[in-house]
Amino acid sequence: QERVRNIAIQPGHSQVKVTEVSSMLQIKMLHCLMAISIYLLIGTIAYSFSFEQWPIVRSLYFSVVTFTTVGYGDYAPTTHSGRMFTVIFSLVGISCLGIVLGVIGDRLVESQIKSRENVENHHRSEMASVFDLTESDGKTENNAKENHGISNYLSMMPVRKITIILIMFLGALVVAWAEGWNWSEAIYFGVMTSTTVGYGDYVPTTPLMELFSVVYIPIAVSAMATLLGFVAEYVFELKQEQYLEKVKNRKLNVDDLMAMDTDGDGDVSMVEYVEFMLLSMNKVDQNLLDRLHKQFQALDVTGDGKLHKEDLRIMAHQRLQKLEKKWELLTYKNKLQRVRRSIN
């Protein structure tokens, strides 16, 4: 979405056309499922009818274990051709897994965009009021309590994590019940499978559980990846909240004025104040501001600190002079070539 937005604002581009191109290039979940199905079908046919002569369920189970990089080690190819096929098959499977996890992560991000935008809007309003020197009428504190976006967002994290953990371990409990394992073995099997560690000391041994694992293993691996993403996001949001609370308690002081006064004239202009606040809110970085300053200085050919029609006229005249010089050089070059030809 950000890529579409950035391209669409460039001159000479049509926003509709760019959006259509991005939609065409976007990998859909349906495409991923189709690719995985074809991948598993190829593996099942290859191991059952070409290389290892395994039962169909075992070939399908082995293909899933390979595709998810779990690699229990309970089954392995025994022929030269089977090993060479597995080398290629595993590399393709890892690539497919990376694409699928990327698509799943993209869907999760899209589902959270609205809540994250609310959090960012709350951040902006809080940062804008940090240096507010007017007396509060009481409404600000009430609004802050009612719209505390980060706290509300973080409060949902335990529910989401519990849901994902249930997804991971319910399947493990089914396998443990069928195999006669105890509760610790069930948890151990679920974690080793979902993290793709796959030691191979606990594996499904019956065709029915192997068939069940064909569905359970991809779900467990995806759920673990989602859980790890939630943990990373929780840490990020917590740091943002701590930073915001720290900034909210600040008041405008002499040090802040000195930091805002980038040109050192003793006064803070509107531009200096806006740039300082944008940097404080992490909306821009200093490198971007420096590049914009250099761009402005290049456009301000009169050097008066403003852009007006005279700057445009001078730049047009300079470009015209450059074109005239190029034309003179081209004419002189052609004249020399004619003289050389006449001498020869």
N, C-alpha and C positions, 0 to 999 in steps of 0.2 A: 504493500500500500504506500509506503514512504517512497519507494522507487517510482511508482506511478505518479505521485504528487510532484516529485522533483522534476521529472521529465516534462510533465504537462505544463509547467509554468515557463518553460523555455520558449523564446520567441520562435515563431515559424512552425510550432508543433500544434497538432490538434489534440485536445484533451480526450476526445472520444476515441480517436484512433489509437492513442497510446494506451488507453485503458483496455481497448480490445486486444491489442498485442500482448499486454501483460496477462490478460485472461487466457489467451491462447497458450502462453508459455507456462502458466501455472500448472503444476502437477496436481491432479485431482486424486482424492483418496480412492475413487473407483479405479483409476489407472494403476495405482499401487496394488490393489487387491487382484486385479487382472494379471499383473506381472508376477505376483507371488503365486497365484494359482498355476500359471504356465510353468514357473520355476519348479514348483513341487510336482507337477505332472511329469516334467522331463526327468526329474530325479527318480520318481517312482518307476517310470518305464525303464530307465537306464539300469537301475539296480535290480529290478525284478526280472527283466527279460533280456538284458544284454550282458551285464558284468558279473553280478554276484548271485543271481537266481534266488533272491530273497522273496519271502511272501510280500504281498502288496502293502499290508499294514506296516511291516517292518521297514520297507523302503520309504514309505511316506513318513514314518516316525524318524528315521535317520536323516531324511532331507530337512525336516523341521529343526532337528537338533543341530544340523550343520548350518542351516540358514540363520538361526538365532545366535550362533557362536557358543551355544551351551556346551556342546561336545562332551557328553557324559563319558564316552569311551566304552560303553557296553557293546557297541557294534562298530566294526571298522572294515573297510574293503580289504580283501585278501589277494586279489589278482593285480597284475601289473597295469592292465588297462583300467581296472576299477580305481586304483590309486591315482593314476594320471587324470582320470575323469574327475575324481574328487578334488584334486588340486584346483582345477578350473572351476568346478562347481562351487567350492567354498569361497573362492574369490568373488564370484558373481553374487553369491548369497550375502556376503558381507556388504557389498555395494548396495544391494537391494534393501538390506536392513537399515543402512544409513539413510537412504532416501525415505523409507517409510517413517523412521523416527523423526526425520526432518519435517515431513508432512504433518505428522501427529503434533509435533511441537508448534508448527505454524497454526494449526487449528486451535490449539490451546491459547496461543497468543491472541488470535482473533477474538476468541470468546471472552478474553479479559481486557480487551482494548477499552471498552466503555468504562469499566470500573477504574482502570488505570488513568484514563483521562480525567475522571472525577477527582482522583487523588492529586494529579498534577495541577488541576485548576485550584484545588484547595491550597497547594503549595504556593502557587503564584499569589493568591490573595493574602496569604500569611506573610510572604516575603515583602509584598508591597506595603504592608502595614508595619513592618519592622521599625522604620524610621518615621512613623507618623507622630508628629509632635502635638497633635490636638488631643483633647481629653476624650476618653471613650464614653459613649452614652449607654454602655451596658449591652448593646445589641451585638457587638463584636464577640464578646465572650460567649454569649448564648449561641451565636451562629457557629462559633468554633466547636462548641460542644456538640451541636446537632449535626454538623457536617464534618466531623473528624474522620475523613476518608480513610486514612491509613489504619487507624485502629479498627474501623469496621472491616477493612479489607483483610487485615491480619487475623481478625477474629474468625474468619471463614477458613483459615488454613488448617486448624485441627480437623474440621469436618471433612475437608477434601482429602487430607492425609489418611484419615480413618477409612474413608471409602476406598481409596486405592489399596490400603493394606488388606482390607477385607477381600478385594478382588484377587490379590496375590495368594492369600492363605486359604481361601475357600477351596480353590482348585487343589492346593497342596493337601488339604484335609481329605478331599475325595480320594486322591492317590494313596494317601497314608492309610485310610480306612480299607481300601481294596487290597493293599499289600500287607496289612497287619502291623503297621508301624505305630509307635507311641507318639505322644504329642510333641516331644522334643525333636524326634526324627521328622515329623511333619513340618515343623517350623524350619528346621535345618534344610530340608529338601526344597521348601519354598524359596528361601533366601538364596541358596546356592543356584537354583534355577533362574530366578528373576535377575540376579546379578550376573548371569552367564559364567559364573565360576565353574560350575559343573564338574566336581571332583569325580563323579561316577560311582561313589560308594553306595549311594541310594538312587535307584533308577526304577521306573516301572518295568515289570517283568511279564505281565500278561498282555496279549494282543489288545484286549479291551482298554487297558490303561494306556497302552502305547497310542491307541487311536484317540483317547481322551487327551493325552499330552500334545497331540498334534494341534489341538485348539488351545490348550491351557498355556503352553510354553510361549507362544508369541504374545498372548495377552499379558502374561506375567512379566515378560521382558519390557513391554511397552509401559506397563504400570510402574515398574521400578524407575524407568527413565523419566516418567512424569513426576514421580515422587522426588527424585533428585532435583528436577527443575523447580519444584515448589520450595524445596529447602534453600536453593540458591536465591530464589526470589524473595523468600522470607528474610534472609540475611540482608539483602539489598534494601528492602523496604524498612527494616528495622534501623539500619544505618541512616536512611533518609529521615526517619522520624526523629532520631536522636539529634541529627544535624539541625532539623527545623526547630526543635525545642530549644536548642542552644542559641540559634539566631533570634528566635522570638524574644528572648530575654535581653537582647542588646538594645542600647539607646544610641542615638546619634551623638558622636563625640568628635573631638579635634582630630583624632587619628583617622576616623572615617572621612572627614573633610579633606585631610591631606591625601588619603588614598584616592578619593574621587578627583582631586585637582591634578589631572594628568599633565596639563601644560605648565603647571607651576606658577600661575599668575595670582594665586591667592584667592581666587573665586571659583565656585563650582557652577558650571553652566548646565543647561538642561541636557545637552548631549553627554556630558561627563557623568551626570547623575544616572541617566538611562543606561549607559554602558556599564557603570558600576553595578547597577541592579541586575542587569542581564548576566553579568559574570557571576554575581552572588547566587543567582537562581540556576546556574549551570545551563542556561539556555544557549550561550555562545562561549567560545574559548578565545583567549587572547590572540592566538594566531589569526583567527578569522577577522577580528577587529583590526589587527595590524595590516592585513591584506586589503581591507576596505579603506583604511586610511591612505595606503599607498595608491590605491585606485583613484581615490578622490584627488590626491595631490597630482596625479598624472593628468586628470581631467581639468584641474584648475590651472590652466596655462598662464593666466594673468597673475596668479599668486596672491590674490586678495582674500582667499579663504572662502570664496563663494563661487557657485556655478551659475553662469548667465549666458546670454546670447553671444557676448563677445568671445567667450571661451570657445563656443562652437564655431564662430567665424574664423578664429585664429587656427583652430585644429583643421578646419576644412582647407584653409589657405596652406597650411603646412603639408597636408596630404597632396594638394595640387602641386606644390613645389617639388615634392618627392617624385610625383609622376612625370613632371617636366624634365627632371634630371635623368630619370630612367629613359625617357624618350630621346633626350639628347645623346645619352650614351649609346642607345640602340642605333640612332642615326649615324653617329660617328663610327660605330663598328661596321655598319653596312657600307659606309664610304670607304673604309680601309679595305674591306673585302673586294670592292669594285676596283680599287687601285691595284691590288695584288693581281687580280685576274687580268687587268689590262697590261701589266708588266710581263706576266707570263705569256 
